[in-house]
Amino acid sequence: MKVVVLGAGVVGVSTAWFLACDGHEVEVIERASGPARETSFANGGQISVSQSTPWAHPGAPWQILRWLGRDDSPLLFRPGLDPAQWRWIMGFLRECLPGRFDRNMRQMLALGKYSRDTFAELRQSLGLSYDQLSRGIVTLVGTQRELDEAAATCRVMQDYGVAKRVISRSELLELEPALAPVAPRLAGATFCPDDESGDVHQFTVQLAQHAAQRGVRFRFNTRVNALESAGGKVYGVSVTDADGQYRTVAADAFVLALGSFSPLLARTVGLTLPVYPTKGYSATVPVREARLAPQVSITDEDCKIVVTRLGETIRIAGTAELAGYSSHLNAARCQALLSRTRLLLDEACADWAQASFWTGLRPSTPGNVPLIGRTRLANLYLNTGHGTLGFTEGPGSGRALAELISGRTLPFEFDFCR
C-alpha cells in the first residue's frame, strides 16, 4: 500500500526505510530542504540505552525547585498561557510516582535494546559511516550518595540485560585519560560498554539516500498544513509545495513523525497528543590537541550535559527549556555548556573560541516513553515523543512501526498505541 511519512528526521527516515523494505510505496514529506535539518541535526551524538531513565522520577520535583530562577540551570521553565504546557507539567508530576517511573524505564530499555540491535544490522548491511565510536558511555558521579543511587540503578538495568556498572576513579581514567582534570573531584562513575556514539545528521542523510535508492520519494521544502479525514480515516494531507502550490496528497496510511510539531498537526483531526517541546542546546568545538580530546562519550550527571567526540570535533549538548516553540539561542545557556566542559577536560584539547551553537526542540512526553502505533483513526499512525533519545530509539522505532503496519508481531514488550 502507499504510506505517507510526515517528517524526515531520524525517526521518519528510519520508518520510511523499513516500510520500503516491506514492499510499501513510501513518500516522505518534509518542510526543510533535506533530511535531519531540525531536531536530528546536531544533538549530543549518544546512542545510549544505558541512559534510559525517565526525567520524571520521585526526586525530580524537588530537584527542579532548586533550579528555578537560574538562567543556566539544567532545566529552565518559562511558564506561559499555553494550556498544552500546563497539561504536560501536570502529566510530568503524575509520572514522578514510583510505580510509573519503573514502568517507564522498562519500556525505554526494551525499545532501546531493540534499536541498538537495529543500528548494528543497518551498519553491517548498508555500510553506514557516521563518525561512530563503539567505546561505551561513562557517566560522571559527584558524591558518594549519588554513586550509591547509581549503583542501584545499574543493578536494575543489569536485570534487563544492560551491562551498566559502577567504576572507580582509577578505572575511569584508564578508560578515558582526558578526564584527568575532573577525576579528583568525583566519587566515581558508571560505564556501559555497549553504548555508542555518532553523528545523527550523517546517519540520517545516508539512510535517506539508501531509502531513495529503494524507491522512497522525498518531497522536501513542503509545508504540511493539515490532515484531512472522513469516516474515521485520514484520506489525505494538505501541503504547500516549494512553488507555493496547495495540494492534497492521498495515501492508504499516514505516519506522524514530526517531532514536537506532531501535536499541532494531530489537532487538525481532533487528536490531543501528550507531547511538548523541551528545547535542548549543543555546541560543536574543533579539536585542537587530539591526544587530549576524549574518545569515550561522557555524561555529566550533575549538569545534565553530554560530551561526545565526532571526528575532528567535540559535541557538547544538554539542558532542557520548557518555553514553547521558541528556537531562540539563549547566550547564557550556550556559555554554560562550554564553561562546564572546560572544567572536565584539558583546556588545550579544543579551540573553544570557535564553538558553533545550535538548538533543537525535543518532542517529549511526560514519562519519556514515545508514542508509537495506531491512533483512533484507523490509518493514522504515530512515531513521536522520543525526547532526548531520538537517536538512540529512532531506528528501532521506525522498524517497530513498520512491523506493526505490515501486521507482524514485535519481539519485545512495549505498550504501543492502539
Buried (B, 14 or more C-beta within 10 A) or exposed (E): EEBBBBBBBBBBBBBBBBBBBBEBBBBBBBBBEBBBBBBBBBBBBBBBBBBBBBBBBEEBEEEBEEBEEEEBBBBBBEEEEBEBBEBBBEBBBEBBEEEBBEBBBBBBBBBBBBBBBBBEEBBEEEEBEBBBBBBBBBBBBBEEEBBEBBBEBBEBBEEBEBBBBBBBBEBBBEBBBBBBBBBEEBBBBBBBBBBBBBBBBBBBBBBBBBBBEEEBBBBBEBBBBBBBBEEEBBBBBBBBBEEEEEEEBEBBBBBBBBBBBBBBBBBBBEBEBBBBBBBBBBBBBBBBEEEBBBBBBBBBBBBBBBBBBBEEBBBBBBBBBBBBEBEEEBEEBBBBBBEBBBEBBBEEBBBBEEBEBBBBBBBBBBBBBBBBBBBEBEBBBBBBBBBBBBBBBBBBBBBBBBBBBBEEEBEEEBBBBE
